[in-house]
Amino acid sequence: MTFEFAQLAVSPTFIIVVSFALFYFIYNRKEKGFFTKFFLICSLIYICIYLLAFYFYFFAN
């Protein structure tokens, strides 16, 4: 299970999605509104998933 999850760290499509999520988070962090906050939370979830996959890629056996 961790092997498949760790493969997200090197998947080009997921890297692009996380890059867009990081850009969205940086660009819109001061904005107000329900949908903006919702998508900020979603982008944080994508970033956390990528960091976890990156950890599993390097430190999982």
N, C-alpha and C positions, 0 to 999 in steps of 0.2 A: 504494500500500500504506500509506504513512504517513497519507494522508488518511482512510482508513477507520479506522485505529488512533486517529487524533486525534479522531474523532467520539465515542470513548468518554468523552472529557473532558466532554462536554455531554449525554451520555445519562442521563436521569433514573434508569433502572433500575440502571445501573452506579454512579451516585453513591450510591444507597441501599445497594447491596452494599458499597461501599467504606466508607460510614459505619458499617455494622454491623461490618465487619472492624476498623475503627479502634476502635470501642467494645469489641469482644471483646479486642483486643490490649491496650488500656489496663486493662480490668477484670481480665483473667486473666494478666497478665504474671508474677505471683509464684507462680502455681499450679504444681504438679508433676504429672507423669503423661505417659504416652506420647501419648494422644490430645489432651491439652491442648497439648503442645508441637507436635504435628503441625498442629493447627488454628491455632496461633500462627504457624507458618511459612507456612501457607496465607494467613492474613490479611496477613502481611508481603508476600507475593507480590502479592496484590490491590492493596495500597497502592503498591508499586513500579510495577506496571502502570499505575495511575492517574497517578502522577507522570510516568511516561514519556509517556503519552497527553497529559497537560497540557502537557508540553514540546513535543511535536509539534504540538499545537493552536496554540500561540503562535509557535513558531520555525521550523516547517517551511514550505517554499515551496510 
